[in-house]
Structure formats: structure tokens, C-alpha cells
Amino acid sequence: MLLGTELALTVLSLALILVAAEIFTNAVEWLGVRLRLDSGVVGSILAAVGTAMPETIIPVVAIAKDIANNQLHTPESESQAIGMGAIIGAPFMLSTLAFFIVGLTYYVARRKDNRPTEFTASARVFRTDIEFFLVAFSIGIGMGLINHFWRLPYWITAAVGLCTIILYFYYVMQMFRLGEQQADNSVDAEDVGHDEELHPLWLTRWYLGPKTEPKKRFIVVQLGLALMMMFFGAHMFVEHLSPLALAWGIDPLILALLITPVATELPEKFNSVLWVNRGKDTLALGNISGALVFQSTFPVAIGLWFLDWDLGPASPAFIGSVLGILGALLVYSGLRRTGKVNPKLLLAAGSLYIIYIVIVVLHISGMIHLDVPHLVGHGGAH
């Protein structure tokens, strides 16, 4: 009975997170319209950051829970494992399973609409996103590998975390410049979409009617409400995931790496599927690739600052991160060769997710052994 309650509350918390992300994204899209932003900026920054909130809040809440319980230095802390799993699992899921779903959606839409063999998205926007992701995530994972063999002073780890944050702000500046350069591009102009193509703002659709353009203050209020819902849902999720993992005999790190991101990445997948069906490829791909950049900077910085960022070669987190990088490289290689985004390569990236599932199943069955690390917080000194 108790286990059933924990499961129900976990599902409820995930549902709350996903609803909040949809409300957040709805407001973000309206903000893009009101600010007259390019589709690359809307997809890769505004929508991507909005839908990345659930995955970002989960490690923050997990670490805060350990701080509140004076367990930041406790190696057996499941909350630390959940935090690490959420940080590594999100980019891995985006560059494998999410790419696969978007590629599959394009093939289905192509059968109905007689579309080109490749996406009509802005290749330059997508290429910029992938390049920044590969640089930022490789730095973060490299630090984890170095820490496994040679423990660096905390100030170096913290400084690298700060550098990833600075890198993201540099990326934002580059995207705005790119948006200005492509302002007259006809493909992007179609992708941006006008306010009548957007779903009405949730907060005012009954109050002002579906045809009225919402004021900025209503958009900001909806953003704030959605963030509060996300935070509460993430807190519930962290609170009830650990008992489930222990009851099922699954290490919380593996559970958080394999299962949590599937659910928390649903906003990106769902929005991208809708955008592909509407022919807005720049928004669809930018929502995924922009989230990759965000997830490889801010959450990784949190991990570098507050977790024992130790990623051994045989750890589930390191294997997942390498597969995630390979998925992005696979798609990027085709983009470099042809200058277009090939949906076949997006489908191929999904095979890496299957490989990871096989590795985890073999570990659980005892056929292979993964190095599941005990995570502790730095707490400011080494």
C-alpha cells in the first residue's frame, strides 16, 4: 500500500512538472511574439530554456534536500545520485531519444505533406547549437574524468563551472546576432509565426478571449506561476523517487539516468512534434538543440559546484554522457557534409539510447559491472 502511494505521488509530481512546462512554454512563445524575436532565438533560447526547467530544478531540489538534512557530505545520499542522474541524463536523452522522435515525426509528416528529404530548418542555427553543446558538455565530462583519476582543488572545479555559465551567455549573444543576420530570410520568417498561429495565453484565454493579444504583464505572471508549479513538482518527485528505487532494488542514479529524463524531456519532445507537423522546423529542432546547450552549461555548473563530480570510465553517468556526445556528433557530421539536417541521422541517434538500455539491463542482471559512484557534496573545500 505504501509503495503504491509513493508510485502515485511520483506520477502525480511528473504530471505537475509537465503541465507547468506546457504553461511556461505557452508564455515563452507569446513573449517571443511580443518582443518580435527571430525563430532561432525563440526555439533555441526561449522555448528551450522553458522546457528545460523541470530537468534543471530536479538536481537543485535534490541538492537542497541534502543541505537541509546535513547530508551534503554523505556518500550514501540518494538525492545526490538523483541530482547527478538528472544532470547527465537530460543531454543524453535529448541527443538520442528526442532526436529519434523528431526524425520519426518528420518522416510521418513527409508522407502526408510531400516534404523535402531534409529538414527546412535554419542549418546555421542548428549547427551553432550543436557546436556549443559539444564544447560545453565535453568540458564538463572531461572535468569529471579528470577528478576520477586526479582530484583537482575545488576552486578549479568551481571556476570551470563558472566558465560554462559564461559560455552560455556568450552563446545567447551569438544567437541574437545570428537572428539579426537572418531577419530577412524567408524560411525563418515563416517559422517565427504570428500571434494568431499561437495557442491563446492560458492565463487570459477565458478573460480576454482567444483573439486578443495578451499584455506583457500577464505573460510574466504566467511564467512565474509555471515556475512555482515546476519547483513544487520537482520537490515531490525527488521526495518519492528514492523510496521507489530502494524498493525495486535499482540504484537511484541509474533510475534517474534512464527513466527520469524520459518524463521530464516530454515538453521538448511534445513541442517539437507539434512544430514539425506545422512545418516549423527551425522551432522544432531549435527546441531540442537549444535545450542541449542549456543543459550542458547551467546544470553541469551546479554539479561542478555541489556534487563530487567524479565520472569514472565505467560509471553509468560517464557512459550515458559519451553516448549523448556521440549522438550529437552523428547528426553534426551530416550537417557538416551536406549543410542540411538529415532526419535519417536523427533516427540513427536513437539507436544509442537502445545501447544504453542494454548496458543497464546487463548491469542489473549481473552480467557486467558498472561503477556506480557514491556522491557527496563539495561543501566548499577539499
C-alpha positions as CSV (number, residue, x, y, z in Angstrom):
1,M,0.0,0.0,0.0
2,L,2.8,2.4,0.9
3,L,4.7,1.6,-2.3
4,G,1.5,2.2,-4.3
5,T,1.2,5.6,-2.6
6,E,4.8,6.5,-3.4
7,L,4.3,5.5,-7.1
8,A,1.1,7.5,-7.3
9,L,2.8,10.6,-5.9
10,T,5.7,10.2,-8.2
11,V,3.5,10.0,-11.2
12,L,1.5,13.0,-9.9
13,S,4.7,15.0,-9.5
14,L,5.8,14.3,-13.1
15,A,2.3,15.2,-14.4
16,L,2.6,18.5,-12.5
17,I,6.0,19.2,-13.9
18,L,4.8,18.6,-17.5
19,V,1.7,20.7,-17.1
20,A,3.8,23.5,-15.7
21,A,6.3,23.2,-18.6
22,E,3.5,23.5,-21.1
23,I,2.1,26.6,-19.4
24,F,5.7,28.0,-19.3
25,T,6.3,27.4,-23.0
26,N,3.0,28.9,-23.9
27,A,4.0,32.1,-22.2
28,V,7.5,32.0,-23.6
29,E,6.2,31.8,-27.2
30,W,3.9,34.8,-26.6
31,L,6.9,36.7,-25.1
32,G,8.8,36.0,-28.3
33,V,5.9,37.4,-30.4
34,R,5.6,40.5,-28.2
35,L,9.4,41.1,-28.4
36,R,9.5,40.4,-32.2
37,L,12.3,37.8,-31.9
38,D,13.7,35.5,-34.6
39,S,12.5,31.9,-34.7
40,G,16.0,30.7,-33.9
41,V,16.0,32.8,-30.7
42,V,12.5,31.7,-29.8
43,G,13.2,28.0,-30.3
44,S,16.8,27.7,-29.1
45,I,16.6,30.1,-26.2
46,L,13.1,31.0,-25.0
47,A,11.3,27.7,-25.6
48,A,14.4,25.6,-24.9
49,V,15.0,27.2,-21.5
50,G,11.3,27.0,-20.6
51,T,11.0,23.3,-21.3
52,A,14.4,22.6,-19.7
53,M,13.2,23.9,-16.4
54,P,12.0,20.5,-15.0
55,E,15.3,18.8,-15.5
56,T,17.2,21.8,-14.1
57,I,15.1,22.2,-11.0
58,I,15.3,18.5,-10.1
59,P,19.1,18.5,-9.3
60,V,18.7,21.8,-7.5
61,V,16.0,20.4,-5.2
62,A,17.9,17.2,-4.7
63,I,21.0,19.1,-3.6
64,A,18.9,21.5,-1.4
65,K,17.3,18.4,0.3
66,D,20.8,17.1,1.3
67,I,21.8,20.5,2.5
68,A,18.7,20.8,4.7
69,N,19.3,17.3,6.1
70,N,23.0,18.0,6.7
71,Q,23.8,15.1,4.2
72,L,25.8,17.0,1.6
73,H,28.9,15.1,2.6
74,T,27.1,11.7,2.9
75,P,28.3,9.2,0.3
76,E,25.1,7.1,0.5
77,S,22.8,10.1,-0.3
78,E,20.2,9.1,-2.9
79,S,19.4,12.7,-3.5
80,Q,22.9,13.3,-4.8
81,A,22.6,10.3,-7.1
82,I,19.3,11.7,-8.4
83,G,20.9,15.1,-9.0
84,M,23.7,13.6,-11.0
85,G,21.3,11.4,-13.0
86,A,19.2,14.4,-13.9
87,I,22.2,16.5,-14.9
88,I,23.7,13.8,-17.2
89,G,20.5,12.1,-18.3
90,A,18.9,15.2,-19.8
91,P,21.5,15.9,-22.6
92,F,21.8,12.1,-23.2
93,M,18.1,11.8,-23.7
94,L,17.9,14.9,-25.9
95,S,20.7,13.8,-28.3
96,T,19.4,10.2,-28.6
97,L,15.7,9.6,-27.9
98,A,14.5,13.1,-28.6
99,F,16.4,13.3,-31.9
100,F,14.8,10.0,-32.9
101,I,11.3,11.1,-32.1
102,V,11.7,14.3,-34.1
103,G,13.2,12.4,-37.1
104,L,10.4,9.9,-37.0
105,T,7.8,12.6,-36.8
106,Y,9.3,14.3,-39.9
107,Y,9.1,11.0,-41.9
108,V,5.4,10.7,-40.9
109,A,4.7,14.3,-41.8
110,R,6.6,13.9,-45.1
111,R,4.3,11.1,-46.2
112,K,1.3,13.4,-45.7
113,D,2.7,16.7,-47.0
114,N,5.2,15.6,-49.7
115,R,8.1,17.5,-47.9
116,P,11.8,17.5,-48.9
117,T,14.0,14.7,-47.9
118,E,15.8,17.0,-45.4
119,F,14.5,19.4,-42.8
120,T,13.9,23.0,-44.0
121,A,15.3,24.4,-40.7
122,S,18.0,27.0,-40.5
123,A,21.1,24.8,-40.7
124,R,23.2,27.7,-39.3
125,V,21.1,27.9,-36.1
126,F,21.2,24.2,-35.5
127,R,24.9,23.9,-36.3
128,T,25.6,26.7,-33.8
129,D,23.6,25.0,-31.1
130,I,25.3,21.6,-31.6
131,E,28.8,23.2,-31.6
132,F,28.2,25.0,-28.3
133,F,26.8,21.8,-26.8
134,L,29.7,19.7,-27.8
135,V,32.2,22.2,-26.4
136,A,30.4,22.8,-23.1
137,F,29.4,19.2,-22.3
138,S,32.8,17.8,-23.3
139,I,34.4,20.3,-20.8
140,G,32.0,19.2,-18.0
141,I,32.5,15.5,-18.7
142,G,36.3,15.9,-19.0
143,M,36.4,17.5,-15.6
144,G,34.5,14.5,-14.2
145,L,37.0,12.1,-15.8
146,I,40.0,14.1,-14.5
147,N,38.5,14.2,-11.0
148,H,38.2,10.4,-11.1
149,F,41.9,9.9,-11.6
150,W,43.4,13.1,-10.1
151,R,41.4,15.1,-7.6
152,L,41.6,18.7,-8.5
153,P,41.3,21.6,-6.0
154,Y,37.8,22.7,-5.5
155,W,38.5,26.2,-6.7
156,I,39.5,24.8,-10.2
157,T,36.3,22.8,-10.4
158,A,34.2,25.8,-9.3
159,A,36.0,28.1,-11.8
160,V,35.2,25.7,-14.7
161,G,31.6,25.7,-13.6
162,L,31.6,29.5,-13.8
163,C,33.1,29.3,-17.2
164,T,30.3,27.1,-18.5
165,I,27.8,29.8,-17.3
166,I,29.8,32.5,-19.1
167,L,29.8,30.3,-22.2
168,Y,26.1,30.1,-22.2
169,F,25.7,33.9,-22.1
170,Y,28.1,34.1,-25.0
171,Y,26.0,31.6,-26.9
172,V,22.9,33.8,-26.2
173,M,24.7,36.8,-27.6
174,Q,25.7,34.8,-30.7
175,M,22.2,33.6,-31.3
176,F,20.8,37.2,-31.1
177,R,23.4,38.3,-33.7
178,L,22.5,35.3,-35.9
179,G,18.8,36.2,-35.6
180,E,19.5,39.7,-36.8
181,Q,21.5,38.4,-39.7
182,Q,18.7,36.1,-40.7
183,A,15.9,38.6,-40.2
184,D,15.2,38.9,-43.9
185,N,15.4,35.1,-44.5
186,S,12.0,33.9,-45.9
187,V,12.3,30.5,-44.3
188,D,12.8,31.9,-40.8
189,A,10.1,34.5,-41.4
190,E,7.6,31.6,-41.9
191,D,8.9,29.8,-38.8
192,V,8.5,32.7,-36.4
193,G,4.8,32.5,-36.7
194,H,2.3,35.2,-35.9
195,D,0.3,35.5,-32.8
196,E,-2.9,34.1,-34.4
197,E,-1.0,30.8,-35.0
198,L,-0.2,30.5,-31.3
199,H,-2.4,29.0,-28.7
200,P,-4.0,31.7,-26.6
201,L,-2.2,32.6,-23.4
202,W,-3.6,30.2,-20.8
203,L,-4.0,32.9,-18.2
204,T,-6.2,35.2,-20.3
205,R,-7.9,32.9,-22.8
206,W,-11.2,33.0,-20.9
207,Y,-10.8,36.5,-19.6
208,L,-9.7,38.3,-22.7
209,G,-10.8,35.8,-25.4
210,P,-8.7,33.8,-27.8
211,K,-8.2,36.6,-30.4
212,T,-6.8,39.2,-28.0
213,E,-3.0,39.7,-27.8
214,P,-2.0,39.4,-24.2
215,K,-0.2,42.2,-22.4
216,K,3.4,41.5,-21.2
217,R,2.4,41.6,-17.5
218,F,0.0,38.7,-18.0
219,I,2.8,36.8,-19.8
220,V,5.2,37.4,-16.9
221,V,2.7,36.4,-14.3
222,Q,2.1,33.1,-16.2
223,L,5.8,32.5,-16.4
224,G,6.1,32.9,-12.6
225,L,3.2,30.6,-11.8
226,A,4.6,28.0,-14.1
227,L,8.0,28.1,-12.3
228,M,6.3,27.7,-9.0
229,M,4.5,24.7,-10.2
230,M,7.7,23.2,-11.6
231,F,9.5,23.7,-8.3
232,F,6.8,22.1,-6.3
233,G,6.5,19.2,-8.7
234,A,10.3,18.6,-8.7
235,H,10.3,18.7,-4.9
236,M,7.6,16.0,-4.8
237,F,9.5,13.9,-7.4
238,V,12.8,13.9,-5.5
239,E,10.9,13.1,-2.3
240,H,9.2,10.0,-3.6
241,L,11.7,8.6,-6.2
242,S,14.2,7.4,-3.7
243,P,11.8,5.0,-1.8
244,L,10.7,3.5,-5.1
245,A,14.3,2.9,-6.2
246,L,15.2,1.2,-3.0
247,A,12.0,-0.9,-3.0
248,W,12.7,-2.1,-6.6
249,G,16.4,-2.7,-5.9
250,I,17.5,-0.2,-8.5
251,D,20.3,2.3,-7.8
252,P,18.8,5.8,-7.8
253,L,21.5,7.1,-10.2
254,I,20.5,4.5,-12.9
255,L,16.8,5.2,-12.3
256,A,17.4,8.9,-12.7
257,L,19.6,8.5,-15.7
258,L,17.2,6.1,-17.6
259,I,13.7,6.9,-16.5
260,T,13.5,10.5,-15.2
261,P,14.8,12.3,-18.3
262,V,12.2,10.4,-20.5
263,A,9.4,12.0,-18.5
264,T,11.0,15.4,-17.9
265,E,12.0,15.8,-21.5
266,L,8.5,15.3,-22.7
267,P,7.9,19.0,-23.1
268,E,10.7,19.3,-25.6
269,K,9.5,16.2,-27.5
270,F,5.9,17.2,-27.5
271,N,6.5,20.8,-28.6
272,S,8.9,19.7,-31.3
273,V,6.5,17.1,-32.7
274,L,3.8,19.8,-32.9
275,W,6.2,22.2,-34.6
276,V,7.3,19.6,-37.1
277,N,3.7,18.8,-38.0
278,R,3.1,22.5,-38.6
279,G,6.2,22.8,-40.8
280,K,8.1,25.0,-38.3
281,D,11.4,23.0,-38.5
282,T,13.6,25.8,-37.1
283,L,11.5,25.9,-33.9
284,A,11.2,22.1,-33.7
285,L,14.9,21.4,-33.9
286,G,15.9,24.6,-32.0
287,N,13.8,23.5,-29.1
288,I,15.9,20.3,-28.8
289,S,19.3,21.7,-29.7
290,G,18.9,24.8,-27.6
291,A,17.9,22.7,-24.6
292,L,21.1,20.7,-25.2
293,V,23.2,23.9,-24.9
294,F,21.4,25.0,-21.7
295,Q,21.6,21.5,-20.1
296,S,25.3,21.3,-20.8
297,T,26.0,24.6,-19.0
298,F,23.8,25.6,-16.1
299,P,23.0,22.1,-14.6
300,V,26.6,21.0,-15.2
301,A,27.8,24.1,-13.4
302,I,25.5,23.1,-10.5
303,G,27.1,19.6,-10.5
304,L,30.6,21.0,-10.5
305,W,29.8,23.3,-7.6
306,F,27.8,21.0,-5.3
307,L,28.5,17.4,-6.3
308,D,31.6,15.2,-6.1
309,W,31.9,15.5,-9.9
310,D,33.6,12.1,-10.3
311,L,32.9,10.3,-13.6
312,G,34.8,7.1,-13.9
313,P,35.0,5.4,-17.3
314,A,32.8,2.5,-16.1
315,S,30.2,4.7,-14.4
316,P,26.6,4.8,-15.8
317,A,26.8,8.6,-15.9
318,F,30.0,8.7,-18.0
319,I,28.7,6.1,-20.4
320,G,25.5,8.0,-20.8
321,S,27.4,11.2,-21.4
322,V,29.6,9.7,-24.0
323,L,26.7,8.2,-25.9
324,G,25.0,11.6,-25.8
325,I,28.0,13.3,-27.3
326,L,28.2,10.6,-30.0
327,G,24.5,11.2,-30.8
328,A,25.2,14.9,-31.3
329,L,28.3,14.2,-33.3
330,L,26.4,11.8,-35.6
331,V,23.9,14.5,-36.5
332,Y,26.5,17.2,-36.7
333,S,28.7,15.2,-39.1
334,G,25.8,15.0,-41.6
335,L,25.2,18.7,-41.2
336,R,28.9,19.5,-41.9
337,R,28.8,17.4,-45.1
338,T,25.6,18.5,-46.7
339,G,24.7,21.7,-44.9
340,K,21.2,20.3,-44.1
341,V,19.7,18.4,-41.2
342,N,19.1,14.8,-42.3
343,P,16.2,13.0,-40.5
344,K,17.9,9.6,-41.1
345,L,20.7,10.6,-38.8
346,L,18.3,11.7,-36.2
347,L,16.7,8.3,-36.3
348,A,20.2,6.7,-36.1
349,A,21.0,8.7,-33.0
350,G,18.1,6.9,-31.3
351,S,20.0,3.6,-31.5
352,L,22.4,4.9,-28.9
353,Y,19.6,5.0,-26.4
354,I,18.9,1.4,-27.1
355,I,22.5,0.6,-26.5
356,Y,22.4,2.3,-23.1
357,I,19.3,0.3,-22.1
358,V,21.1,-2.9,-23.0
359,I,24.1,-1.9,-20.9
360,V,21.9,-1.0,-17.9
361,V,20.0,-4.3,-18.2
362,L,23.2,-6.3,-18.3
363,H,24.4,-4.5,-15.2
364,I,21.2,-5.2,-13.3
365,S,21.3,-8.9,-14.3
366,G,24.9,-9.1,-13.1
367,M,26.4,-9.9,-16.5
368,I,28.6,-6.8,-16.4
369,H,29.6,-4.5,-13.6
370,L,29.2,-0.7,-13.7
371,D,31.0,1.5,-11.3
372,V,28.1,3.2,-9.5
373,P,29.7,6.1,-7.6
374,H,28.8,7.3,-4.2
375,L,28.2,11.0,-4.5
376,V,29.0,13.6,-1.9
377,G,28.9,17.4,-1.9
378,H,32.0,19.5,-2.0
379,G,30.7,21.9,0.5
380,G,33.4,24.4,-0.4
381,A,36.6,22.6,0.3
382,H,38.8,19.7,-0.5
